[in-house]
Amino acid sequence: MASPGRPEEPEPIDHEGAAARESMNRRAHFVEISIQQAMRRREFDDLPGAGKPSGCATRTIRTGGSAARSSANA
């Protein structure tokens, strides 16, 4: 907090962190576009096990001393 009559100094800019976030955002965008294009080309249609549960569709949630089954989609 600045004292009366003195302007508050701006926070230093984290250029390395900003650059890393920008790089990560660009990579995520590239990956997302690549996946969408592959889906349009129907490259994922004939994968082994297509249409079957992956095995991680349900998980066990431990609450207190008991365990409850929960669907990942719920």
N, C-alpha and C positions, 0 to 999 in steps of 0.2 A: 504494500500500500504506500503510495507516495505521500509525502508530507505536504501541507497546504502551500501553494505557491510554486511547487516543483512538479513538473509533468512526470507521469509514470513511465518508467522505461519499458519498452516492448520486450516480450519474452524472446529469447534467442530462437532462431529458426533451426530446426534439426534437418539439415539438408540431406544427410546420409539416410536418416529414417524416411524422409519424404521420397528420396530416390528409390529406396528399397520397396516402399509401398507402391510406387508408380510401376516399377519393374514387375512386381507381383501381380498388380492389376492387369498389366498388358499380357502377361503369361496366361492368367486366368481367362481373359477375353479370347486370346488365341485358341486355347484349349476348348472353350465353349463353342466357338465358331467351327473348329475342326470336327467336334462331335456332331454338331447340327448338320454339317455337310455330309458326314459319313452316314448319318441317319437318313438323309434325303436320298442318298445313293443306295440305301437299304443294305449297307455293309454289315449290320448287326443282326440281320434276319435269320441267318443259318448258324448261329453259334451253338455249340454243344450245350444241351440242357435248357434251351430256350423254352420259356413257358413253364418251367418247373421252379419250385421254391429254391432259393440259393442256400438255405440252411441257416441264414441269419435273419429270416423273416420273423422268427419268434425269439424271444430272449427271456431269461429268468431274472426277475427282479426280486431282490431280497429286501423284505421290510420287517423290521423287528426280528423275530425268530422264525418267521415263515417265508416261504418263497411263493411267488405268484407268477403265472405265465402271462405274458403280454405280447400282443401283436405289434410289430414295428410300425405297421401302418395305422394303428389306432391312436 
